[in-house]
Amino acid sequence: MNNGPALRMAALHGLGVVLQPAILLDADVRAGRLVPLFPEYELPSRPMHVVFLPDRYRSPKLRSFIDFVTARCVDG
């Protein structure tokens, strides 16, 4: 299945192992509802692209969004 909330609920009900981004399961792990199986294993990163139309003028809203995404999602 490709539905994050449904996978989370299945794992919470003991129906199997779930592989999801840590941010989606962090509260459940901290509360002890889920247990990490391989904490030393790190998934390979996946590229993310911000796509927008080329324009001579980038609106402050677009510039702010690009800065936000870059600061939150780029390592290092």
JORAPE-V59784 format. One record per pair of residues at least 12 apart in sequence whose ideal C-beta (glycine too) atoms are under 8 Angstrom apart, sorted by the first residue. I is the first residue (numbers start at 1). J is the second residue. If there is no record, write none. Layout:
i={I & I}
j={J & J}
This chain:
i={4 & 4 & 7 & 8 & 8 & 8 & 8 & 11 & 11 & 12 & 12 & 12 & 17 & 18 & 19 & 45 & 48 & 48 & 50 & 50 & 50 & 50 & 52}
j={20 & 24 & 20 & 20 & 24 & 25 & 28 & 25 & 34 & 28 & 33 & 34 & 37 & 34 & 43 & 75 & 69 & 73 & 65 & 66 & 69 & 70 & 66}
